Amino acid sequence: MKVLRFLTLLSAAALVVAATSCSNDDEPEASNKADNENKIEKEYEENGDLTRCDLDDFRAATYTFDDEGYCNEATSCGMTATDFHNKVVGHLWKEDNSWEILDDGKPDPLSIWEEGICGYGTQSYNFIDDASFKILFYADAYPADCFWLREYTYNAEHRAVECESSSPIYIGLEFHPLSVSEVDGVTYMYTVRFAGIRGGGSSGYQNVYWLTSFKMIPDEDIESYEAKFPTDFTTL
């Protein structure tokens, strides 16, 4: 079992992750084999977006990252700035589930919850407009149910949501949105997400990425959902 001790806010605060792990002997299921692993690239080439891809397709894919820390597949096939504005902005997205992307580029067959990730609670993003979002989360260090209003830009080249960062090892990446799709009347956003940093690798640290699905909160429920997170994180 893999146990990660994530510091509060992960990508939002660009904090370091300390980790210990041991090997996972579980093999990916047949849907994760080579016959499906390139489907997202093929789907984008044929249709210009990934709306026909489902969660199983994204979990079966292989992800690679460039020297700057961006996901190559998301840069090639992720949501354009126009699609992001039309489909994501103006809505609140609650984290539904996450899978760590392992060293071989495959998402872990087990979710972070099944793997026993410690010290981490879900995050929700309310994209208020094209320049600001509100993160909603539980900060166990205080403890408090918090909101954090942040400015962001959409990197059209890398198809990524980014916040300004002064850290030499953190590019400011929040996540790459891959697709927004409806499943059984519920709207989901699938993303490759920067989750934090932990020791290891030739440079002394490794970026940690997750494949994360977010569920859209109905617009009429946004106000009541946000009310559950009354504490301004910047005042703590």
C-alpha positions as CSV (number, residue, x, y, z in Angstrom):
1,M,0.0,0.0,0.0
2,K,1.2,3.5,-0.9
3,V,0.9,6.1,1.9
4,L,1.5,9.8,1.1
5,R,1.5,12.5,3.7
6,F,0.1,15.5,1.7
7,L,0.5,19.0,3.2
8,T,-2.5,21.2,3.2
9,L,-3.7,22.4,-0.2
10,L,-1.3,20.4,-2.4
11,S,-1.1,22.1,-5.8
12,A,-2.9,25.2,-4.6
13,A,-0.1,26.0,-2.2
14,A,2.7,24.3,-4.1
15,L,3.8,22.4,-1.1
16,V,6.2,19.5,-0.8
17,V,4.9,16.0,-0.4
18,A,6.8,13.5,1.8
19,A,6.1,9.9,0.7
20,T,6.9,6.3,1.4
21,S,5.7,3.6,-0.8
22,C,6.0,-0.1,-1.6
23,S,5.2,-1.9,-4.8
24,N,1.6,-2.7,-5.9
25,D,1.3,-6.1,-7.4
26,D,-2.2,-5.5,-8.7
27,E,-2.2,-5.7,-12.5
28,P,-4.3,-3.3,-14.6
29,E,-7.5,-4.9,-15.9
30,A,-7.8,-5.7,-19.6
31,S,-9.3,-2.3,-20.4
32,N,-6.0,-0.8,-19.3
33,K,-3.9,-2.8,-21.9
34,A,-2.3,-1.5,-25.1
35,D,-5.4,-1.9,-27.3
36,N,-7.1,1.1,-25.5
37,E,-4.2,3.1,-24.2
38,N,-4.0,5.4,-27.2
39,K,-7.7,5.9,-27.6
40,I,-7.6,9.5,-26.4
41,E,-5.2,10.5,-29.1
42,K,-7.1,8.7,-31.8
43,E,-10.4,10.2,-30.5
44,Y,-9.0,13.7,-30.7
45,E,-7.6,13.2,-34.2
46,E,-11.0,11.9,-35.4
47,N,-13.4,14.3,-33.6
48,G,-11.4,17.3,-32.4
49,D,-12.3,16.7,-28.8
50,L,-12.5,14.0,-26.2
51,T,-16.2,14.1,-25.3
52,R,-16.7,10.6,-26.6
53,C,-14.1,9.3,-24.1
54,D,-15.3,8.0,-20.8
55,L,-13.5,7.6,-17.5
56,D,-12.4,4.1,-18.4
57,D,-10.6,5.5,-21.5
58,F,-8.8,8.1,-19.4
59,R,-7.8,5.5,-16.8
60,A,-6.5,3.2,-19.6
61,A,-4.3,5.9,-21.2
62,T,-0.6,6.5,-20.7
63,Y,0.5,10.0,-19.7
64,T,3.9,11.6,-20.2
65,F,5.3,14.9,-19.0
66,D,7.7,17.4,-20.5
67,D,10.7,19.0,-18.8
68,E,8.5,21.9,-17.6
69,G,6.1,19.6,-15.9
70,Y,3.2,19.8,-18.4
71,C,1.3,16.7,-19.6
72,N,2.1,16.1,-23.3
73,E,-1.2,14.3,-24.0
74,A,-3.2,17.1,-22.3
75,T,-1.3,19.7,-24.3
76,S,-2.2,17.9,-27.5
77,C,-5.7,16.8,-26.8
78,G,-7.0,18.8,-23.8
79,M,-9.7,21.4,-23.8
80,T,-9.2,24.5,-25.8
81,A,-9.6,27.9,-24.2
82,T,-12.9,28.3,-25.9
83,D,-14.2,25.0,-24.7
84,F,-13.0,25.7,-21.2
85,H,-14.8,29.0,-21.1
86,N,-18.0,27.5,-22.5
87,K,-18.1,24.3,-20.4
88,V,-16.2,24.9,-17.2
89,V,-16.3,28.6,-16.3
90,G,-19.4,29.7,-14.3
91,H,-19.8,26.3,-12.6
92,L,-18.6,24.7,-9.4
93,W,-16.8,21.4,-9.6
94,K,-16.4,19.0,-6.7
95,E,-13.6,16.4,-6.7
96,D,-15.2,13.0,-7.2
97,N,-12.2,10.6,-7.4
98,S,-8.5,10.6,-8.1
99,W,-5.9,8.1,-9.2
100,E,-2.1,8.7,-9.0
101,I,-0.3,8.6,-12.3
102,L,2.5,6.1,-11.7
103,D,6.1,6.1,-13.0
104,D,5.0,4.1,-16.1
105,G,2.5,6.8,-17.0
106,K,-0.5,4.7,-16.1
107,P,-3.1,5.8,-13.5
108,D,-2.9,3.5,-10.5
109,P,-5.7,0.9,-10.7
110,L,-6.6,1.9,-7.1
111,S,-7.9,5.4,-6.3
112,I,-6.0,7.5,-3.7
113,W,-8.8,6.6,-1.2
114,E,-8.3,2.8,-1.8
115,E,-4.5,3.3,-1.5
116,G,-4.9,5.0,1.8
117,I,-3.7,8.6,1.1
118,C,-3.3,10.3,4.5
119,G,-3.9,14.0,5.3
120,Y,-5.9,14.9,2.3
121,G,-9.5,16.0,1.8
122,T,-11.2,16.7,-1.4
123,Q,-11.1,20.1,-3.1
124,S,-13.8,21.9,-5.1
125,Y,-13.3,24.6,-7.7
126,N,-15.8,27.4,-8.4
127,F,-14.7,29.1,-11.6
128,I,-16.3,32.4,-11.1
129,D,-15.1,33.9,-14.3
130,D,-12.1,33.7,-16.8
131,A,-9.7,35.1,-14.2
132,S,-10.7,33.9,-10.8
133,F,-11.8,30.8,-9.0
134,K,-12.6,29.8,-5.4
135,I,-11.1,26.7,-3.9
136,L,-13.3,25.0,-1.2
137,F,-11.5,22.6,1.1
138,Y,-11.0,21.4,4.7
139,A,-7.8,22.6,6.3
140,D,-7.0,20.1,9.0
141,A,-4.1,22.1,10.3
142,Y,-6.4,24.7,11.9
143,P,-9.0,22.9,11.5
144,A,-11.5,24.8,9.4
145,D,-13.7,24.5,6.4
146,C,-12.1,27.1,4.1
147,F,-12.5,29.0,0.9
148,W,-9.6,30.6,-1.0
149,L,-10.2,33.1,-3.8
150,R,-7.4,33.0,-6.3
151,E,-6.5,34.5,-9.7
152,Y,-5.7,32.2,-12.6
153,T,-4.9,32.2,-16.3
154,Y,-5.8,29.6,-18.9
155,N,-2.6,28.6,-20.7
156,A,-3.9,28.0,-24.2
157,E,-0.6,26.5,-25.4
158,H,-0.5,23.8,-22.8
159,R,-4.3,23.8,-22.2
160,A,-3.8,24.2,-18.5
161,V,-5.3,26.2,-15.5
162,E,-2.4,28.0,-13.9
163,C,-1.8,30.3,-10.9
164,E,1.1,32.6,-10.4
165,S,4.0,31.0,-8.6
166,S,7.3,32.3,-7.2
167,S,8.6,28.8,-6.4
168,P,11.6,27.6,-8.5
169,I,10.2,24.1,-8.5
170,Y,6.5,24.8,-9.0
171,I,5.2,26.0,-12.4
172,G,1.9,27.1,-11.0
173,L,-0.1,24.3,-12.7
174,E,-3.4,23.4,-11.1
175,F,-4.7,21.0,-13.7
176,H,-5.1,20.2,-17.4
177,P,-8.8,19.8,-18.2
178,L,-9.3,16.9,-20.7
179,S,-13.0,16.8,-21.2
180,V,-16.4,17.6,-19.9
181,S,-19.0,14.8,-20.4
182,E,-22.4,13.9,-19.1
183,V,-23.0,10.4,-17.5
184,D,-26.5,9.4,-16.4
185,G,-27.6,13.0,-16.1
186,V,-24.5,14.1,-14.1
187,T,-21.8,16.3,-15.7
188,Y,-18.2,15.4,-15.0
189,M,-14.9,17.1,-15.8
190,Y,-11.8,14.8,-16.3
191,T,-8.4,16.3,-15.6
192,V,-4.7,15.6,-15.3
193,R,-3.9,17.4,-12.1
194,F,-0.7,18.5,-10.3
195,A,-1.0,17.1,-6.8
196,G,2.2,18.0,-5.1
197,I,5.9,17.3,-4.8
198,R,7.8,14.6,-3.0
199,G,11.4,13.6,-2.5
200,G,13.1,11.5,-5.1
201,G,14.4,11.6,-8.7
202,S,17.7,12.9,-10.1
203,S,16.8,16.4,-9.0
204,G,15.9,15.4,-5.5
205,Y,12.2,15.8,-6.0
206,Q,9.4,14.4,-8.1
207,N,6.2,16.0,-9.3
208,V,3.1,14.0,-8.4
209,Y,0.2,13.9,-10.8
210,W,-3.3,12.6,-10.5
211,L,-6.0,11.7,-12.9
212,T,-9.0,13.4,-11.2
213,S,-12.7,13.4,-12.0
214,F,-14.8,16.4,-10.8
215,K,-18.6,16.4,-10.6
216,M,-20.5,19.6,-11.4
217,I,-22.6,20.9,-8.6
218,P,-26.0,22.1,-10.0
219,D,-25.9,25.9,-10.4
220,E,-28.9,26.3,-8.1
221,D,-27.0,24.5,-5.3
222,I,-23.7,26.5,-5.5
223,E,-24.7,29.1,-2.8
224,S,-25.7,26.4,-0.3
225,Y,-22.6,24.3,-1.1
226,E,-20.2,27.3,-0.6
227,A,-21.9,28.1,2.7
228,K,-20.3,24.9,4.1
229,F,-16.9,26.6,3.7
230,P,-17.2,29.9,5.6
231,T,-13.6,30.6,6.6
232,D,-11.4,32.8,4.4
233,F,-8.1,30.9,4.2
234,T,-6.1,34.1,3.7
235,T,-7.1,35.2,7.2
236,L,-5.7,32.1,9.0
